[in-house]
Amino acid sequence: MSISDIKYNLILNAKNIPGRSIDRKIVVIECDDWGSIRMPSSTVYNRLLNAGINVDNHRYNQYDTLEDKDDLEQLFDLLLSVKDKRRNPAVMTPIAIVANPDFRRIKDSGYKQYYYEKFTDTLVRYGRHPDTEKLWKKGIEMGIFVPELHGREHIAVQLWLEKLREGENNIRTAFDNEFVAVKMSGVPPIAREFRAEYYFSSPDQKDFLLKSAKESVLLFHEIFGYIPRAFVPANAVFHPDFEKPLFDAGVRYLNVNHLTDIPADNGRIKHTWVRTGKKSASGLTYYIRNCAFEPTDPGYRGTGFTLKQIEAAFRWGKPANVSTHRVNYVGGIDKENRNRGLRELKSLLQSIEKKWPDVEFMSSAAMFKVMYPDG
């Protein structure tokens, strides 16, 4: 075993030691970015590429697009095909963005005001199948696709509007094609491609984000009919000042990294070590993900890589909370991308079922009830 392997194994085990342990093998799959726009279509992708905008730099721009009926149907069929020890099907927790920019109204304001639409309205406007929203509800009813909250939009709105007002050609061209994630000079690495919703560079930008936090919960409730239990900040950038409005609205759990990025004044970033299971001053309970599964990533190492992480979680009596992203399971731009992701997900789930016959598949909400019975 190489020194790098030894170091990796130490990290793999060390991150699972803190927090409460249980004598159950629970697998949770949290999948980010559902509901959000990324690349509107293959036509837009080619148009931006021909305009000289570097959108071929990673898979999110190449393949990630708003979900459609076929994506959900094929994912649901797969989840229902694998059962745990209680004969319950596999579960995915989609971490949902609930709104997207209203590009027309933003442009009409001279890029001075931000306007949004519910993601269910985006589904309609993008021509997604009329049954797509119904399938979201069906997944909730079946208990196999139970959303939690990712934010109002997956965009650092205030920074994005600032750069739009400056009028650089690439960002305006992208905007006219309803694409946001442009790589630009002068944007801090932590806010690269405008993806970190809760990034801010001055205190006077906080009020906008406090309002966004409150509205995200209200929109989630309006769309799905219940208050989310968990909030997963976009790109893992968040500040403790935004916790209270979430808690007051009914959210009880906040996803963090062990080493969490916290924005500060003047665009600086502070780093804070956070322990899973710790309760914050606001009342939110912090939790982490301890496994990763990205089957359409060029650096994908196979299901064995994720199984090793799951094994480490179980060794220390922790649920295996698997982090993944929608880009692996949608085929609106490239069907083979979806096929590849679903094949690998099925292989992973079947391997889990075979290796740990006493496994239990759960949504995040169900896992919280087991791990934190006092709420």
C-alpha positions in Angstrom: 0.0 0.0 0.0 1.4 3.4 -1.0 1.8 6.3 1.3 -1.0 8.1 -0.5 -3.3 5.1 0.1 -2.4 5.0 3.8 -3.2 8.7 4.1 -6.5 8.3 2.2 -7.6 5.5 4.5 -6.7 7.5 7.6 -8.8 10.4 6.3 -11.6 8.0 5.3 -11.9 6.6 8.8 -11.1 9.8 10.8 -14.0 11.7 9.2 -16.5 9.1 10.4 -15.4 9.0 14.0 -17.1 12.2 15.4 -20.8 12.1 16.2 -23.4 9.6 17.4 -23.0 6.0 16.3 -25.7 3.4 15.7 -25.8 -0.4 15.1 -27.7 -0.1 11.8 -26.5 0.0 8.2 -28.3 3.0 6.6 -27.7 4.3 3.1 -28.9 7.8 2.1 -28.3 9.2 -1.4 -28.4 13.0 -1.6 -28.5 14.3 -5.2 -28.0 18.0 -5.7 -29.2 20.5 -8.3 -32.7 19.2 -9.3 -35.0 22.0 -10.4 -32.1 24.3 -11.4 -31.3 25.4 -14.9 -27.8 24.8 -16.2 -27.5 24.2 -20.0 -30.9 24.9 -21.6 -30.3 22.6 -24.6 -27.8 21.2 -27.0 -28.7 24.0 -29.4 -27.7 26.6 -26.8 -24.5 24.7 -26.0 -23.4 24.7 -29.6 -24.4 28.4 -30.0 -22.3 29.4 -27.0 -19.4 27.3 -28.1 -19.5 28.9 -31.6 -19.6 32.3 -29.9 -16.2 31.5 -28.3 -17.6 30.9 -24.8 -15.7 28.1 -23.0 -18.7 25.8 -22.1 -16.9 22.6 -23.0 -14.7 22.8 -19.9 -16.7 20.3 -17.7 -19.6 17.9 -17.7 -22.1 20.2 -16.0 -22.1 22.5 -19.0 -22.0 19.6 -21.4 -24.8 17.4 -20.0 -26.6 19.0 -17.0 -30.1 20.3 -18.0 -33.5 20.6 -16.5 -35.0 17.2 -15.8 -37.9 15.7 -17.9 -40.4 13.0 -17.6 -38.2 10.3 -19.1 -35.4 11.1 -16.6 -37.7 10.6 -13.6 -39.4 7.5 -15.0 -36.2 5.7 -15.7 -34.7 6.7 -12.3 -37.8 5.6 -10.5 -37.9 2.2 -12.2 -34.3 1.7 -11.2 -34.9 2.6 -7.5 -37.9 0.3 -7.3 -35.9 -2.6 -8.7 -33.6 -2.8 -5.7 -34.8 -3.7 -2.2 -33.3 -3.5 1.3 -33.7 -6.0 4.2 -37.2 -4.7 4.9 -38.2 -5.0 1.2 -38.2 -1.2 0.9 -36.9 0.1 -2.4 -33.9 2.3 -2.8 -34.4 6.0 -2.2 -32.9 9.2 -3.6 -33.2 12.5 -1.8 -33.2 15.2 -4.5 -31.7 18.4 -3.2 -33.9 20.9 -4.9 -33.5 24.4 -6.2 -37.0 26.0 -6.2 -36.6 29.0 -8.5 -34.7 30.2 -11.6 -34.1 33.6 -13.1 -36.9 35.4 -15.0 -34.5 36.6 -17.7 -36.9 38.8 -19.5 -37.8 40.9 -16.5 -34.2 41.1 -15.3 -33.2 42.5 -18.7 -36.1 44.9 -18.8 -34.8 46.3 -15.5 -31.4 47.1 -17.0 -30.0 44.2 -14.9 -30.7 46.3 -11.8 -33.4 44.1 -10.3 -33.6 40.4 -9.8 -36.8 38.5 -10.6 -37.4 34.7 -10.5 -39.9 32.1 -11.4 -40.7 28.8 -9.6 -38.9 25.9 -11.1 -42.2 24.3 -11.9 -42.9 27.2 -14.2 -39.5 26.8 -15.8 -40.4 23.2 -16.6 -43.4 24.4 -18.5 -41.5 27.2 -20.3 -38.7 24.9 -21.3 -41.3 22.5 -22.9 -40.8 19.6 -20.4 -43.5 17.0 -20.5 -46.7 18.1 -18.7 -46.4 15.0 -16.4 -42.9 15.9 -15.1 -44.2 17.9 -12.1 -46.7 15.1 -11.4 -43.8 12.6 -11.3 -42.1 14.7 -8.6 -45.3 14.3 -6.5 -45.5 10.6 -7.3 -41.9 10.0 -6.2 -42.8 11.7 -2.8 -45.9 9.6 -2.4 -44.0 6.4 -3.1 -41.2 7.5 -0.7 -38.5 7.0 -3.2 -37.8 10.6 -4.3 -38.2 12.8 -1.2 -36.8 16.4 -1.7 -34.9 18.6 0.6 -33.9 22.2 0.0 -30.8 23.4 -2.0 -31.7 27.1 -2.1 -33.9 29.5 -4.0 -31.6 29.6 -7.0 -28.1 28.1 -7.6 -26.7 31.6 -8.4 -24.7 34.3 -6.7 -27.3 36.7 -7.8 -25.8 40.0 -6.6 -22.4 39.3 -8.1 -24.0 38.0 -11.3 -26.1 41.2 -11.7 -23.1 43.4 -11.0 -21.1 41.7 -13.8 -24.1 41.9 -16.2 -24.3 45.6 -15.6 -20.6 45.9 -16.5 -21.7 44.6 -19.9 -18.8 42.2 -20.8 -19.8 40.5 -24.1 -19.6 36.8 -23.0 -21.8 37.2 -19.9 -24.4 39.2 -21.9 -24.4 36.6 -24.7 -24.8 33.8 -22.2 -27.6 35.7 -20.5 -29.5 36.1 -23.8 -29.3 32.3 -24.1 -30.5 31.8 -20.5 -27.1 30.4 -19.4 -25.5 31.7 -16.2 -22.4 29.7 -15.4 -19.8 31.7 -17.4 -16.2 31.6 -16.2 -15.0 35.2 -15.9 -11.9 37.0 -14.7 -12.3 39.1 -11.7 -14.7 36.6 -10.0 -13.3 35.1 -6.8 -12.6 31.3 -7.1 -15.2 30.5 -4.4 -17.9 32.2 -6.6 -16.6 30.8 -9.8 -19.3 30.6 -12.5 -21.7 32.4 -10.1 -22.7 29.1 -8.6 -22.4 29.9 -4.8 -25.8 31.4 -3.9 -24.7 32.6 -0.4 -21.5 34.2 -1.4 -21.3 37.9 -0.5 -18.5 40.5 -0.4 -20.0 43.2 1.8 -22.4 43.3 4.8 -25.0 45.3 2.8 -25.5 42.3 0.6 -26.8 40.1 3.5 -30.4 41.4 3.5 -30.9 40.1 0.0 -29.7 36.6 1.1 -31.7 36.6 4.3 -34.8 37.2 2.2 -33.7 34.5 -0.2 -33.4 32.0 2.6 -36.9 32.7 3.9 -38.5 32.7 0.4 -36.8 29.4 -0.5 -38.6 27.6 2.3 -41.9 29.2 1.4 -41.5 28.2 -2.2 -40.5 24.7 -1.3 -43.7 24.4 0.8 -45.8 25.8 -2.0 -44.4 23.4 -4.5 -44.1 20.2 -2.5 -46.6 20.7 0.3 -44.3 20.3 3.3 -41.5 22.2 5.1 -38.0 20.9 4.2 -36.1 19.2 7.1 -32.7 20.0 5.6 -30.9 22.7 3.8 -27.9 22.1 1.6 -26.1 25.3 0.7 -25.1 25.6 -3.0 -21.4 24.9 -3.5 -21.1 24.5 0.4 -20.8 28.3 0.9 -22.8 29.6 3.8 -22.7 32.0 6.8 -24.1 31.4 10.3 -26.1 34.7 10.0 -28.4 32.9 7.5 -29.2 30.0 9.8 -31.9 31.7 11.9 -34.4 32.4 9.1 -34.1 28.8 8.1 -34.7 27.5 11.6 -37.6 29.9 12.2 -39.2 28.6 8.9 -39.0 25.0 10.1 -35.7 23.7 8.7 -33.8 21.6 11.3 -30.7 20.3 9.6 -27.8 22.0 7.7 -25.5 20.1 5.5 -21.8 21.2 6.0 -18.3 20.1 5.1 -16.0 19.2 8.0 -14.0 22.3 6.9 -16.7 24.8 6.0 -16.3 27.9 3.8 -17.8 31.0 5.4 -17.8 34.3 3.4 -16.6 37.4 5.2 -16.4 41.1 4.4 -14.5 42.2 1.3 -15.0 38.8 -0.3 -12.6 37.0 2.0 -13.4 33.4 3.0 -12.9 31.9 6.5 -12.7 28.2 7.2 -14.3 26.6 10.2 -14.1 23.0 11.4 -17.6 21.6 12.0 -18.5 18.3 13.7 -21.4 16.3 12.4 -24.3 16.2 14.9 -23.4 19.4 16.6 -26.2 21.8 17.2 -25.6 25.5 16.2 -26.6 28.5 18.2 -29.5 29.0 15.9 -30.8 25.5 16.7 -29.9 23.8 13.4 -28.1 20.4 13.6 -25.1 20.1 11.3 -24.5 16.9 9.3 -22.0 15.9 6.7 -21.9 13.6 3.7 -19.2 10.9 4.0 -19.4 9.2 0.5 -19.2 10.3 -3.1 -20.6 8.9 -6.3 -20.2 10.7 -9.6 -20.4 8.1 -12.4 -20.3 10.5 -15.4 -17.3 12.4 -14.1 -14.1 11.9 -16.2 -12.3 11.0 -12.9 -14.8 8.4 -11.9 -13.1 5.5 -10.1 -15.9 2.9 -10.3 -18.4 1.7 -7.7 -15.6 0.2 -5.7 -14.4 3.7 -4.7 -17.9 4.5 -3.2 -18.3 1.0 -1.6 -15.0 1.6 0.3 -16.4 4.9 1.6 -19.6 3.2 2.7 -17.7 0.5 4.4 -15.8 3.1 6.4 -19.0 4.7 7.4 -20.5 1.4 8.6 -17.3 0.5 10.5 -17.8 3.6 12.7 -21.6 3.1 13.1 -22.5 6.0 10.8 -25.1 6.2 8.0 -23.5 6.2 4.6 -24.6 9.6 3.2 -23.7 9.5 -0.5 -23.2 12.7 -2.4 -24.1 12.8 -6.1 -25.5 15.3 -8.7 -28.4 15.4 -11.1 -25.9 15.6 -14.1 -25.4 11.9 -13.7 -29.0 11.0 -14.3 -30.4 13.3 -17.0 -30.4 12.7 -20.7 -32.0 15.9 -22.2 -28.7 16.8 -23.9 -27.1 13.4 -24.2 -29.1 10.2 -23.5 -26.0 8.1 -23.2 -24.9 10.3 -20.3 -28.1 9.3 -18.5 -27.8 5.6 -19.5 -24.2 5.5 -18.2 -25.2 7.1 -14.9 -28.2 4.8 -14.3 -26.1 1.7 -15.2 -23.5 2.6 -12.6 -26.1 3.6 -10.0 -27.8 0.2 -10.4 -24.5 -1.6 -10.1 -23.7 0.4 -6.9 -27.1 -0.4 -5.3 -27.0 -4.1 -6.2 -23.4 -4.3 -4.8 -24.6 -2.6 -1.6 -27.5 -5.1 -1.3 -25.2 -8.0 -1.9 -22.4 -6.9 0.4 -24.6 -5.8 3.3 -27.9 -7.8 3.3 -29.0 -5.9 6.4 -28.8 -2.5 4.7 -31.6 0.0 5.0 -32.3 2.5 2.2 -33.7 5.8 3.6 -34.4 9.4 2.6 -32.5 12.1 4.5 -35.6 12.9 6.5 -36.0 9.3 7.6 -32.3 9.1 8.5 -32.6 12.2 10.7 -35.4 10.6 12.7 -33.1 7.6 13.5 -29.9 9.6 14.2 -31.5 12.6 16.0 -34.7 11.3 17.7 -35.0 14.4 19.8 -35.1 16.5 16.6 
